[in-house]
Amino acid sequence: MSFTRMFRFLQCCALALGFALGLTPWSPVSQAADWHQYGGDGGQQFTPLSQITRNNLDRLVPAWTHRNGDLNQGFRQKAHSFQTHPVQWGETLYFSSSANQVFAVNGITGQELWRFDPELPREIGYSESASRGVSLWHGESATCPHRVFLGTLTGRVYALNAETGEPCQDFGQQGFTDMTVGVGGDGDWEGDYGITSPPAVAGDQLIVGSAIGDNQRVASPRGIVRALNVRTGAINWAWDPFWRGENQENLTGAANVWPPISVDIERKLVFVSTSSPSPDFYGGQRPGDNRYANSLVALQLETGDVVWHHQLVHHDVWDFDIPAQPTLTDLTDNGALVPAVVVVTKTGMLYAFNRDTGTPIYEITERPVPDSDVPGERLSATQPFSAIPPLVEHRQLTEDDAFGLTWFDRRGCRNVLREFRSEGIFTPPSLGGSILFPGYAGGANWGGVAIDPQRQIAITNVNQVPALVRLIPRDQLEALRRSGELDGWDVSRQEGTPYFMARRVFLSDLGLPCTPPPWGKLVAVDLQQGEILWETPLGTIADLAPAIVPNLNWGVPNMGGALLTGSGLLVIGAATEHTLRIFDSETGTELWHHRLPTAAMATPMSYEINGVQYIAVAVGGHEMLGMAAGDYLMAFRLE
């Protein structure tokens, strides 16, 4: 996914649940409110801390800034982003950088305590840029009783001593386990099979997913989820969502789990969000619904067996991965409080299920959707829709939707709207070209959903930018390239299928989206009523357009997530703008903002040390989204 053309134009034109008290740098000197896993408890992206309130935001100021020095130096082909989500034990924050370096810093001062560099190879290409953080474990062990776990873009899992940053020699091969072994795939996958989200700690097990490069070939690696022993790195179990075609050899792979994973220790359940099977935009080699792909799956913690699952996109040909961490919370259902798991999707829908049974809390209806006209493709006749209203528009686009600053860019948009296929959500790819609305970036993405468990409010940030997709018969590609018709399109080879795939964000000749704003927004859902509570544009075009263009609050594309606090605040960067914002979570009113060195396209967290509440966020931009690179971890507190 890439918004690069749009942004370039806009820029030009418009350690465990309680460390023992001691003298080590990471030890607390007083009781602290720990943020010990990605997304906080249950992935809720919620803190009960309430020292920072609506009434004292005028005193909220930067407390410290740590610069890690990782600006993508020396890589031949790797984009830069800084998507980390710090975790905290005691007085120490732990996080990773885009190049998979790991840092421990003092949470009061930002002073660096140690760093670890896995020394990623610089000469290869990488399909991903992200490292969303690390995981923490504390337990009985002869060596490294306090461990930091890191997944790398080369598919390794490292165990590090939380005190020193040194690899734990009893874990795997001198401190790491190679997760690329046994995943199959046809070809060289170095740099295209990695781990972008932190492994989930589940007692003495480490649950590990993977990120796999899209659209290269049918026979991609399999999206195996594995449980490792936290002390030795040995594999305890593996769950393979790999689809096996009827009367065929094992042809297709992926359906991998690249978002963060959630664990319910009490119920001994692991919740994973799976992605598309390979390749994303043509499924002729994988007939049927592709059972575990694009699903929310509950696995048995001790064995990896499937307890229940719900497929949220059948036979995906839109790159509609389930991109977000499953969020664990309790919801009122028919007057009773029930254990629930909530997930948001690229289709811009929110689903919730009973954690024990998998029963939907909000009704899911199978509705007819458009059929494919591509030879060899067989789509599902229906798709599942949540009873909660969609968080983004699902409608068909017509010529009347053409947007532009001038008559000639509106004319260009109108021509595409007239010629390309658009029949609303789930319009399939075609040979003549189709409009995906929402596009392949969503809807919601990996920023997921923040939930206030007391108020039962869920808030997520979504994109509302259309995309263009077309399938190209193999004997036509070179002629189209010579003609210039594919200039500005990303072309993928999809080996093993009859078609190349070309896609791009649907932009005018001036680089603006061809549909009206908002192109990004915040949406709040009342989880008790199953209704949208409020929505508001997220971000202005201040850092996307020259100074002569008005600073319009149109809502801009975004990546990253939100933090909710016990005092009813929502904290978010995410937008393609150099700004951190705080909103009233009950009304959507903006209460505070702070200018940043670049965009904060990550999810904030909050922690408390010595009675002081801090908010920390990675400020690193995003090269693929046109934002300048940064290496800042910033913390805020009341002065």
C-alpha positions as CSV (number, residue, x, y, z in Angstrom):
1,M,0.0,0.0,0.0
2,S,1.3,3.5,-0.8
3,F,0.0,7.0,-0.7
4,T,3.4,8.4,-1.9
5,R,2.1,10.1,-5.1
6,M,-0.6,11.9,-3.2
7,F,1.7,13.1,-0.5
8,R,4.5,14.2,-2.8
9,F,2.1,16.3,-4.7
10,L,0.5,17.8,-1.6
11,Q,3.9,18.7,-0.3
12,C,4.6,20.4,-3.6
13,C,1.2,21.8,-4.4
14,A,-1.3,22.0,-1.7
15,L,9.9,-6.1,33.5
16,A,7.1,-8.7,34.7
17,L,4.1,-7.7,36.8
18,G,6.4,-6.5,39.4
19,F,10.3,-6.4,39.4
20,A,11.8,-7.1,42.8
21,L,13.1,-3.9,44.5
22,G,16.8,-3.5,44.0
23,L,19.6,-1.3,42.7
24,T,19.5,-2.3,39.0
25,P,18.7,0.5,36.5
26,W,15.4,-1.0,35.6
27,S,14.2,-1.6,39.2
28,P,11.4,0.6,40.6
29,V,12.0,2.8,43.6
30,S,8.2,2.9,44.2
31,Q,5.2,1.2,43.0
32,A,4.5,2.0,39.3
33,A,1.6,1.4,37.0
34,D,3.1,-1.0,34.5
35,W,2.3,-1.1,30.7
36,H,3.9,-4.5,30.2
37,Q,2.5,-5.6,26.9
38,Y,1.6,-4.3,23.4
39,G,-1.7,-2.3,23.7
40,G,-1.9,-2.6,27.5
41,D,-4.1,-5.1,29.2
42,G,-6.0,-7.2,26.6
43,G,-4.8,-4.8,23.8
44,Q,-7.4,-2.3,25.0
45,Q,-5.0,0.7,24.4
46,F,-6.5,2.0,27.7
47,T,-4.9,3.2,30.9
48,P,-6.8,3.7,34.1
49,L,-4.4,6.6,34.9
50,S,-6.3,9.9,35.3
51,Q,-3.8,12.5,36.5
52,I,-3.9,14.2,33.1
53,T,-7.4,15.6,32.7
54,R,-9.4,18.0,30.5
55,N,-8.8,20.7,33.2
56,N,-5.0,20.6,33.2
57,L,-4.0,20.1,29.6
58,D,-2.6,23.6,29.5
59,R,0.2,22.2,31.7
60,L,1.0,19.1,29.6
61,V,4.5,19.6,28.2
62,P,7.3,17.4,26.8
63,A,9.2,15.7,29.7
64,W,12.0,14.2,27.6
65,T,13.0,13.1,24.1
66,H,15.2,10.2,23.2
67,R,16.8,10.0,19.8
68,N,17.9,6.5,18.7
69,G,19.9,7.4,15.6
70,D,18.1,4.9,13.3
71,L,17.2,6.8,10.2
72,N,17.6,3.8,7.8
73,Q,21.2,4.4,7.1
74,G,23.0,2.0,4.7
75,F,20.0,-0.1,3.5
76,R,19.9,-0.8,-0.2
77,Q,16.1,-1.3,-0.3
78,K,14.1,-0.7,2.9
79,A,11.6,2.0,3.7
80,H,11.8,3.8,7.0
81,S,9.0,3.9,9.6
82,F,9.1,4.1,13.4
83,Q,5.9,2.3,14.6
84,T,7.1,1.1,18.0
85,H,4.9,0.9,21.0
86,P,7.0,1.0,24.2
87,V,6.5,-1.4,27.1
88,Q,7.4,-0.6,30.7
89,W,8.4,-2.4,33.8
90,G,9.4,-0.3,36.8
91,E,11.2,2.8,35.7
92,T,12.3,1.5,32.3
93,L,10.8,1.7,28.9
94,Y,11.8,-0.9,26.2
95,F,11.2,-0.4,22.5
96,S,12.6,-1.2,19.0
97,S,13.5,0.8,16.0
98,S,12.8,0.4,12.2
99,A,16.1,-1.5,11.9
100,N,15.2,-3.8,14.8
101,Q,17.5,-2.2,17.3
102,V,16.3,-2.6,20.9
103,F,16.6,0.2,23.5
104,A,16.1,0.5,27.2
105,V,15.6,4.0,28.5
106,N,14.8,5.5,31.9
107,G,11.2,6.5,32.0
108,I,11.7,9.6,34.1
109,T,14.6,11.1,32.1
110,G,14.8,9.3,28.8
111,Q,18.4,8.4,29.5
112,E,19.5,5.4,27.5
113,L,20.5,2.4,29.6
114,W,21.5,-0.1,26.9
115,R,20.9,-0.9,23.2
116,F,21.0,-4.1,21.2
117,D,21.6,-4.3,17.4
118,P,20.8,-7.5,15.5
119,E,22.7,-6.1,12.6
120,L,20.1,-6.7,9.8
121,P,21.7,-7.2,6.4
122,R,21.8,-3.9,4.5
123,E,22.3,-5.3,1.0
124,I,19.0,-7.1,0.6
125,G,15.5,-5.8,-0.2
126,Y,12.7,-5.7,2.5
127,S,9.0,-5.9,1.9
128,E,8.3,-4.3,5.3
129,S,9.6,-1.4,7.3
130,A,8.0,-1.9,10.6
131,S,9.0,-3.1,14.1
132,R,6.1,-2.4,16.4
133,G,7.8,-3.2,19.6
134,V,9.1,-5.9,22.0
135,S,7.7,-8.2,24.6
136,L,8.7,-8.7,28.3
137,W,8.8,-11.8,30.5
138,H,9.8,-12.3,34.1
139,G,10.1,-15.7,35.7
140,E,12.3,-18.5,37.1
141,S,15.4,-19.0,35.0
142,A,19.1,-19.8,35.7
143,T,20.1,-17.1,33.3
144,C,18.1,-14.0,32.1
145,P,15.2,-14.2,34.6
146,H,13.9,-10.9,33.1
147,R,13.8,-11.1,29.3
148,V,13.0,-8.8,26.3
149,F,11.8,-10.6,23.2
150,L,12.3,-9.2,19.7
151,G,11.1,-10.4,16.3
152,T,13.1,-9.2,13.3
153,L,12.5,-8.4,9.6
154,T,14.6,-11.5,8.8
155,G,12.4,-13.8,10.7
156,R,14.4,-14.3,13.9
157,V,13.2,-14.1,17.5
158,Y,15.8,-12.9,20.0
159,A,15.7,-13.2,23.8
160,L,17.7,-10.4,25.6
161,N,18.6,-9.9,29.2
162,A,16.4,-7.0,30.4
163,E,19.2,-5.8,32.6
164,T,22.0,-5.6,30.1
165,G,20.6,-6.1,26.6
166,E,22.9,-9.1,26.0
167,P,21.4,-12.2,24.2
168,C,20.3,-15.0,26.5
169,Q,22.6,-17.8,25.5
170,D,20.2,-20.6,26.6
171,F,17.5,-19.4,24.1
172,G,17.7,-21.1,20.7
173,Q,21.1,-20.6,19.0
174,Q,23.1,-18.3,21.3
175,G,20.1,-16.1,21.9
176,F,17.9,-16.4,18.8
177,T,15.5,-18.8,17.0
178,D,15.2,-18.8,13.2
179,M,11.5,-18.8,12.4
180,T,12.0,-19.1,8.6
181,V,12.7,-22.8,9.0
182,G,9.8,-25.0,7.8
183,V,7.5,-22.3,6.3
184,G,7.9,-23.5,2.7
185,G,7.4,-21.2,-0.2
186,D,8.8,-21.2,-3.7
187,G,11.9,-19.1,-4.0
188,D,14.2,-16.8,-2.1
189,W,12.2,-15.1,0.7
190,E,15.1,-13.3,2.5
191,G,13.6,-9.9,3.5
192,D,10.1,-11.0,2.6
193,Y,9.5,-13.2,5.6
194,G,9.8,-11.4,8.9
195,I,8.1,-10.4,12.2
196,T,6.8,-6.9,12.4
197,S,4.6,-7.1,15.6
198,P,6.0,-8.2,19.0
199,P,5.4,-11.8,20.0
200,A,2.8,-12.3,22.7
201,V,3.9,-13.6,26.1
202,A,1.5,-16.3,27.5
203,G,2.9,-17.6,30.8
204,D,6.0,-19.6,29.8
205,Q,5.2,-19.5,26.1
206,L,5.9,-17.0,23.4
207,I,3.3,-16.9,20.6
208,V,4.8,-15.7,17.3
209,G,3.2,-14.7,13.9
210,S,4.8,-13.5,10.8
211,A,4.7,-10.8,8.0
212,I,5.0,-12.1,4.4
213,G,5.5,-10.1,1.3
214,D,2.3,-9.8,-0.8
215,N,1.5,-10.6,-4.4
216,Q,4.7,-12.1,-5.5
217,R,3.6,-15.7,-6.3
218,V,1.0,-18.3,-5.5
219,A,3.5,-20.5,-3.6
220,S,4.4,-18.1,-0.8
221,P,5.5,-19.2,2.6
222,R,2.8,-20.5,4.9
223,G,1.5,-18.3,7.7
224,I,2.3,-20.6,10.6
225,V,1.7,-19.4,14.2
226,R,4.1,-21.0,16.7
227,A,4.4,-21.2,20.4
228,L,8.0,-21.1,21.7
229,N,9.3,-22.0,25.2
230,V,10.4,-18.7,26.7
231,R,13.5,-20.2,28.2
232,T,14.8,-22.5,25.4
233,G,13.2,-21.2,22.2
234,A,12.0,-24.8,21.5
235,I,8.7,-25.0,19.5
236,N,5.8,-26.2,21.7
237,W,3.2,-26.2,19.0
238,A,2.4,-24.9,15.6
239,W,-0.9,-23.9,14.0
240,D,-0.9,-23.8,10.2
241,P,-3.7,-21.9,8.5
242,F,-2.3,-23.0,5.2
243,W,-5.0,-23.7,2.7
244,R,-5.0,-27.0,0.9
245,G,-6.9,-27.1,-2.4
246,E,-9.2,-30.0,-3.3
247,N,-7.3,-32.7,-5.2
248,Q,-4.3,-30.4,-5.6
249,E,-0.8,-30.1,-4.3
250,N,-0.2,-27.5,-1.6
251,L,-0.1,-24.5,-3.9
252,T,-0.9,-21.4,-1.9
253,G,0.4,-19.9,1.3
254,A,0.2,-16.7,3.5
255,A,-3.0,-16.3,5.6
256,N,-0.3,-15.2,8.1
257,V,-0.8,-13.4,11.4
258,W,1.1,-10.1,11.1
259,P,-0.8,-7.9,13.7
260,P,-0.2,-8.2,17.4
261,I,-1.7,-11.3,19.1
262,S,-3.8,-11.3,22.3
263,V,-3.9,-13.9,25.0
264,D,-6.5,-14.7,27.6
265,I,-4.5,-16.6,30.3
266,E,-7.6,-17.4,32.4
267,R,-9.4,-19.0,29.6
268,K,-6.2,-20.5,28.0
269,L,-7.0,-18.9,24.7
270,V,-4.9,-17.2,22.0
271,F,-6.6,-14.8,19.6
272,V,-5.1,-14.1,16.2
273,S,-6.1,-12.1,13.2
274,T,-5.2,-13.7,9.9
275,S,-4.4,-12.1,6.5
276,S,-5.2,-12.9,2.9
277,P,-4.1,-16.1,1.2
278,S,-1.6,-15.7,-1.6
279,P,-1.7,-13.9,-3.9
280,D,-4.0,-11.2,-2.7
281,F,-5.9,-10.1,-5.8
282,Y,-6.5,-13.3,-7.7
283,G,-7.8,-16.5,-6.2
284,G,-8.2,-18.9,-9.2
285,Q,-5.7,-21.3,-7.7
286,R,-7.4,-21.3,-4.3
287,P,-11.2,-22.0,-4.9
288,G,-13.6,-21.8,-2.0
289,D,-13.7,-19.5,1.0
290,N,-10.1,-20.3,2.0
291,R,-11.2,-21.3,5.5
292,Y,-8.9,-19.7,8.1
293,A,-7.7,-16.8,6.0
294,N,-9.1,-13.3,6.8
295,S,-10.4,-14.6,10.1
296,L,-10.5,-14.0,13.8
297,V,-9.3,-17.3,15.3
298,A,-9.3,-18.5,18.9
299,L,-6.6,-21.1,19.6
300,Q,-6.1,-23.4,22.6
301,L,-3.1,-22.0,24.5
302,E,-1.6,-25.4,25.4
303,T,-2.0,-27.1,22.0
304,G,-2.7,-24.6,19.3
305,D,-5.9,-26.3,18.3
306,V,-8.7,-24.2,16.9
307,V,-11.4,-23.5,19.5
308,W,-13.6,-21.4,17.2
309,H,-13.2,-19.0,14.3
310,H,-15.1,-16.5,12.2
311,Q,-14.1,-15.6,8.7
312,L,-14.7,-11.9,8.1
313,V,-13.9,-11.9,4.4
314,H,-14.6,-14.9,2.2
315,H,-12.1,-15.7,-0.7
316,D,-10.3,-12.4,-0.4
317,V,-9.2,-10.7,-3.6
318,W,-9.0,-7.1,-2.2
319,D,-6.0,-7.4,0.3
320,F,-8.6,-7.0,3.1
321,D,-6.4,-8.6,5.8
322,I,-7.7,-8.6,9.3
323,P,-5.1,-6.0,10.3
324,A,-5.7,-5.3,13.9
325,Q,-4.9,-6.9,17.3
326,P,-8.0,-8.7,18.7
327,T,-9.0,-6.6,21.7
328,L,-10.2,-8.3,24.9
329,T,-12.8,-6.6,27.1
330,D,-16.2,-7.2,28.8
331,L,-19.4,-6.0,27.1
332,T,-23.0,-5.9,28.1
333,D,-25.0,-8.4,26.1
334,N,-28.7,-8.9,26.7
335,G,-28.3,-7.2,30.1
336,A,-25.3,-9.4,31.3
337,L,-21.6,-8.6,31.3
338,V,-19.9,-11.1,29.0
339,P,-16.2,-11.7,28.1
340,A,-15.7,-10.3,24.6
341,V,-13.2,-10.0,21.9
342,V,-13.5,-7.0,19.5
343,V,-11.8,-6.5,16.1
344,V,-11.9,-3.8,13.4
345,T,-11.2,-4.5,9.8
346,K,-10.0,-2.9,6.5
347,T,-13.6,-3.1,5.3
348,G,-14.3,-0.5,8.0
349,M,-16.5,-2.8,10.1
350,L,-16.4,-3.6,13.8
351,Y,-17.2,-7.1,15.1
352,A,-17.5,-8.5,18.6
353,F,-17.7,-12.1,19.8
354,N,-18.2,-13.9,23.1
355,R,-14.7,-15.1,24.0
356,D,-15.9,-18.4,25.4
357,T,-18.2,-19.5,22.6
358,G,-17.4,-17.4,19.6
359,T,-21.0,-16.3,19.4
360,P,-21.4,-12.8,17.7
361,I,-22.5,-10.1,20.1
362,Y,-23.7,-8.0,17.2
363,E,-25.5,-9.8,14.5
364,I,-23.6,-10.7,11.4
365,T,-25.5,-11.0,8.1
366,E,-24.4,-12.5,4.9
367,R,-25.2,-10.1,2.0
368,P,-24.9,-10.6,-1.7
369,V,-21.9,-8.8,-3.3
370,P,-20.7,-8.2,-6.9
371,D,-19.4,-11.2,-8.9
372,S,-16.1,-11.4,-10.8
373,D,-15.9,-11.1,-14.6
374,V,-12.3,-12.4,-14.6
375,P,-11.8,-15.7,-16.3
376,G,-10.8,-18.4,-13.8
377,E,-12.0,-16.5,-10.7
378,R,-14.8,-17.8,-8.5
379,L,-15.8,-15.5,-5.7
380,S,-18.1,-16.0,-2.7
381,A,-21.6,-14.9,-3.6
382,T,-22.0,-13.2,-0.1
383,Q,-19.8,-11.5,2.5
384,P,-20.4,-11.0,6.3
385,F,-21.6,-7.6,7.4
386,S,-21.7,-6.4,11.0
387,A,-24.9,-5.0,12.5
388,I,-22.9,-2.0,13.7
389,P,-23.0,0.7,11.0
390,P,-19.8,0.8,8.9
391,L,-17.1,3.1,10.1
392,V,-16.3,4.2,6.5
393,E,-18.4,4.6,3.3
394,H,-19.3,1.4,1.5
395,R,-21.3,3.0,-1.4
396,Q,-20.9,2.8,-5.1
397,L,-18.9,5.8,-6.6
398,T,-20.3,7.7,-9.5
399,E,-19.2,10.5,-11.7
400,D,-20.9,12.9,-9.3
401,D,-18.3,12.0,-6.7
402,A,-15.4,13.4,-8.7
403,F,-13.4,15.8,-6.5
404,G,-10.7,18.2,-7.4
405,L,-9.4,21.7,-6.9
406,T,-9.8,22.6,-10.5
407,W,-12.1,21.6,-13.4
408,F,-9.4,19.7,-15.2
409,D,-8.4,17.4,-12.3
410,R,-12.1,16.8,-11.6
411,R,-12.5,15.9,-15.2
412,G,-9.7,13.3,-15.0
413,C,-11.3,11.8,-11.9
414,R,-14.7,11.8,-13.6
415,N,-13.3,9.9,-16.6
416,V,-12.0,7.1,-14.4
417,L,-15.2,7.0,-12.4
418,R,-17.0,6.6,-15.7
419,E,-14.7,3.9,-17.1
420,F,-13.7,1.8,-14.0
421,R,-16.0,-0.7,-12.3
422,S,-17.5,0.5,-9.0
423,E,-20.3,-1.3,-7.3
424,G,-19.7,-0.5,-3.7
425,I,-17.8,-2.5,-1.1
426,F,-16.4,-5.8,-2.4
427,T,-16.2,-4.6,-6.0
428,P,-13.7,-7.3,-7.3
429,P,-10.6,-6.6,-9.4
430,S,-11.3,-6.7,-13.2
431,L,-9.3,-6.7,-16.4
432,G,-10.6,-3.2,-17.3
433,G,-10.0,-1.8,-13.8
434,S,-12.0,-1.5,-10.6
435,I,-12.3,1.0,-7.8
436,L,-11.9,-0.3,-4.3
437,F,-13.7,1.8,-1.7
438,P,-12.3,1.6,0.9
439,G,-8.9,0.9,-0.6
440,Y,-6.5,-1.9,0.3
441,A,-5.1,0.2,3.3
442,G,-8.6,0.3,4.8
443,G,-10.7,1.3,6.6
444,A,-9.1,0.4,9.8
445,N,-5.5,-0.9,9.9
446,W,-2.9,-2.0,12.4
447,G,-3.7,0.8,14.8
448,G,-6.7,-1.2,15.9
449,V,-9.3,0.0,18.3
450,A,-9.0,1.6,21.8
451,I,-11.7,0.6,24.3
452,D,-12.7,2.3,27.5
453,P,-13.9,-0.7,29.5
454,Q,-15.9,1.3,32.0
455,R,-17.7,3.5,29.5
456,Q,-17.9,0.7,26.9
457,I,-16.8,3.1,24.1
458,A,-14.6,2.0,21.3
459,I,-12.6,4.5,19.2
460,T,-10.6,3.8,16.0
461,N,-9.0,5.8,13.3
462,V,-9.9,4.9,9.7
463,N,-8.9,5.8,6.2
464,Q,-11.4,6.7,3.5
465,V,-9.2,6.9,0.3
466,P,-10.2,4.8,-2.7
467,A,-7.8,2.7,-4.8
468,L,-7.6,1.4,-8.3
469,V,-6.8,-2.2,-9.2
470,R,-6.6,-4.1,-12.5
471,L,-5.5,-7.5,-13.5
472,I,-3.3,-7.8,-16.7
473,P,-2.9,-10.9,-18.8
474,R,0.7,-11.8,-19.0
475,D,1.1,-11.2,-22.7
476,Q,-0.2,-7.6,-22.4
477,L,2.1,-6.2,-19.7
478,E,5.0,-5.0,-21.8
479,A,2.8,-3.3,-24.4
480,L,1.0,-1.4,-21.6
481,R,4.3,-0.4,-20.0
482,R,5.7,0.9,-23.3
483,S,2.5,2.9,-23.9
484,G,2.9,4.6,-20.5
485,E,-0.5,3.5,-19.4
486,L,1.0,1.9,-16.2
487,D,3.1,5.0,-15.2
488,G,2.5,5.5,-11.5
489,W,1.1,2.1,-10.9
490,D,2.6,-0.6,-8.6
491,V,2.8,-3.8,-10.6
492,S,3.2,-7.2,-8.9
493,R,4.0,-10.4,-10.8
494,Q,1.6,-12.9,-9.0
495,E,3.6,-15.9,-10.4
496,G,1.6,-19.0,-10.8
497,T,-1.5,-17.1,-12.0
498,P,-2.5,-15.9,-15.5
499,Y,-2.3,-12.3,-14.5
500,F,-0.1,-9.5,-13.3
501,M,-1.7,-7.1,-10.8
502,A,-1.4,-3.3,-11.0
503,R,-2.7,-1.0,-8.3
504,R,-2.5,2.6,-7.1
505,V,-4.3,5.1,-4.9
506,F,-7.1,6.8,-6.8
507,L,-5.7,10.3,-7.3
508,S,-6.3,13.1,-9.7
509,D,-3.7,14.5,-12.1
510,L,-2.8,16.9,-9.4
511,G,-2.3,14.1,-6.9
512,L,-5.3,14.7,-4.7
513,P,-7.8,11.9,-3.9
514,C,-10.5,11.7,-6.4
515,T,-13.3,11.6,-3.8
516,P,-14.2,14.3,-1.3
517,P,-12.7,14.5,2.2
518,P,-12.5,13.4,4.9
519,W,-9.7,11.0,3.8
520,G,-9.1,10.1,7.5
521,K,-11.3,10.3,10.5
522,L,-11.8,9.2,14.1
523,V,-15.0,7.1,14.8
524,A,-16.4,6.3,18.3
525,V,-18.8,3.4,18.8
526,D,-21.1,2.9,21.7
527,L,-20.5,-0.8,22.4
528,Q,-23.6,-1.1,24.6
529,Q,-26.0,0.1,21.9
530,G,-24.0,-1.0,18.9
531,E,-24.2,2.5,17.4
532,I,-21.8,5.2,16.2
533,L,-21.4,7.8,18.9
534,W,-19.5,10.4,17.0
535,E,-17.0,10.9,14.2
536,T,-14.6,13.7,13.3
537,P,-11.9,14.4,10.7
538,L,-8.4,13.4,11.8
539,G,-5.7,15.8,10.8
540,T,-5.2,18.8,8.6
541,I,-3.2,19.2,5.4
542,A,-0.7,21.5,7.2
543,D,2.3,19.2,6.4
544,L,1.1,18.0,3.1
545,A,0.7,21.2,1.2
546,P,2.7,24.4,0.7
547,A,2.2,27.3,3.1
548,I,0.1,29.2,0.6
549,V,-2.6,26.5,0.8
550,P,-5.1,27.0,3.7
551,N,-4.7,24.7,6.7
552,L,-7.9,22.8,6.0
553,N,-9.2,20.3,8.5
554,W,-10.1,17.8,5.8
555,G,-8.9,14.6,7.7
556,V,-5.9,12.9,6.2
557,P,-4.7,9.3,5.7
558,N,-3.3,7.8,8.9
559,M,-1.4,4.8,10.4
560,G,-1.0,4.0,14.1
561,G,-3.6,3.9,16.9
562,A,-5.1,5.7,19.8
563,L,-4.7,5.7,23.6
564,L,-7.7,6.1,26.0
565,T,-7.2,7.3,29.6
566,G,-9.2,6.9,32.8
567,S,-10.0,10.6,32.7
568,G,-11.9,10.3,29.4
569,L,-9.1,11.5,27.1
570,L,-8.1,10.1,23.7
571,V,-4.5,10.6,22.7
572,I,-3.5,10.1,19.0
573,G,-0.9,11.1,16.4
574,A,-1.4,8.6,13.5
575,A,-2.3,11.3,10.9
576,T,0.1,12.4,8.2
577,E,0.7,15.6,10.0
578,H,3.4,16.6,12.5
579,T,0.9,16.8,15.4
580,L,-0.1,14.9,18.6
581,R,-3.7,15.5,19.6
582,I,-6.0,14.9,22.6
583,F,-9.8,14.6,22.2
584,D,-12.7,14.3,24.6
585,S,-13.5,10.6,24.2
586,E,-17.2,11.2,24.8
587,T,-17.8,14.0,22.3
588,G,-14.9,14.0,19.9
589,T,-14.0,17.6,20.7
590,E,-10.3,18.4,20.2
591,L,-8.9,19.7,23.5
592,W,-5.1,19.9,23.0
593,H,-2.4,19.6,20.3
594,H,1.3,19.7,20.2
595,R,3.6,20.2,17.1
596,L,6.1,17.4,16.6
597,P,9.4,17.1,14.6
598,T,7.5,14.8,12.1
599,A,4.4,12.6,12.1
600,A,3.8,10.2,15.1
601,M,2.5,7.2,13.1
602,A,2.5,4.9,16.1
603,T,0.3,4.1,19.0
604,P,0.9,6.1,22.3
605,M,1.1,4.5,25.7
606,S,0.9,5.8,29.3
607,Y,2.7,4.9,32.5
608,E,3.2,6.2,36.0
609,I,6.4,6.5,38.1
610,N,6.5,8.0,41.6
611,G,3.0,9.3,41.3
612,V,3.5,11.1,38.0
613,Q,1.7,10.1,34.8
614,Y,3.5,10.1,31.5
615,I,2.4,9.7,27.9
616,A,5.0,8.3,25.4
617,V,4.8,8.1,21.6
618,A,7.2,7.3,18.8
619,V,7.7,10.2,16.4
620,G,9.3,8.7,13.3
621,G,7.3,9.7,10.2
622,H,6.7,7.1,7.5
623,E,8.6,7.0,4.2
624,M,5.9,5.1,2.2
625,L,3.3,7.7,3.3
626,G,5.5,10.7,2.4
627,M,6.4,11.7,5.9
628,A,10.0,12.7,6.8
629,A,12.0,10.2,8.7
630,G,12.4,10.6,12.5
631,D,14.0,8.8,15.4
632,Y,12.3,10.4,18.4
633,L,10.6,8.7,21.4
634,M,8.9,11.6,23.2
635,A,7.3,11.6,26.7
636,F,4.9,14.2,28.1
637,R,3.9,15.0,31.7
638,L,2.3,17.8,33.6
639,E,4.7,20.6,34.5
